[in-house]
């Protein structure tokens, strides 16, 4: 059920056709999920705000009447954030960048366990997140090659 229908093999296709014809809650949930995916895909393709609002409004109406509590809760949340959801549908953006930054911050937090002050944690977070290119890979290596930093004195 989590796979995209384009990637199904023959056995999975037959199983999903049987499931779609059944009256199970999981079949309704799958149809709702696929319907929302189609709404997002159509909005991303057409990039038309009015049609995106209309299609999302129809899907929200369906989700509110579906008798599945998780989808009712999702419909309530999407209704509260309706304008932002429509903008997100048209932009085609994801939260991958924010999730990546959160992962880096979590790593920094683990590395900063011994710091006594929050300002030290903030400084380390800025250093890790800024992706500075001119710093050495190891703090024990010189920033410039040893040969370039040595001067010879002639007596």
Buried (B, 14 or more C-beta within 10 A) or exposed (E): EEEEEEEEEEEEEEEBEEBEEEEEEEBBBBBBBBBBEEBBEBBBEEEEBEEBBEBBBEBBEBBBEBEBEEBBEBBEEBBEEBEEBBEBBBEEEEEEEEEEEEEEBEEBEEEBEEBEEEEEBEEBBEEBEEEEEEEEEEEEEEEEEEEEEEEEEEE
